Amino acid sequence: MSSNFRHQLLSLSLLVGIAAPWAAFAQAPISSVGSGSVEDRVTQLERISNAHSQLLTQLQQQLSDNQSDIDSLRGQIQENQYQLNQVVERQKQILLQIDSLSSGGAAA
């Protein structure tokens, strides 16, 4: 259940992270592209192109940051798995010792 919640929270965070720049870009006035002089239209298209470039740069940076976070989390998972395996092995040893002591104590 907790894992499902984390998954949904991560999905929502990614959605907001991607949608927010698009929402800001969507507010750019594109309707005036068809009216005005050629220079005005070229200027408007240049602004749109620059906004696209900035958005792509932001998305690439976000992707890079996310990949870095994923790599870090993978490393942490591997470390946690190793530590968990160590704990399990230690518990097995302790149980064997307890079993050995119980068997030895019952015989005495």
Secondary structure, DSSP 8 states (H G I E B T S, - for coil): -HHHHHHHHHHHHHHHHHHHHHHHHHTS--GGGGSS-HHHHHHHHHHHHHHHHHHHHHHHHHHHHHHHHHHHHHHHHHHHHHHHHHHHHHHHHHHHHHHHHHHHHHH-
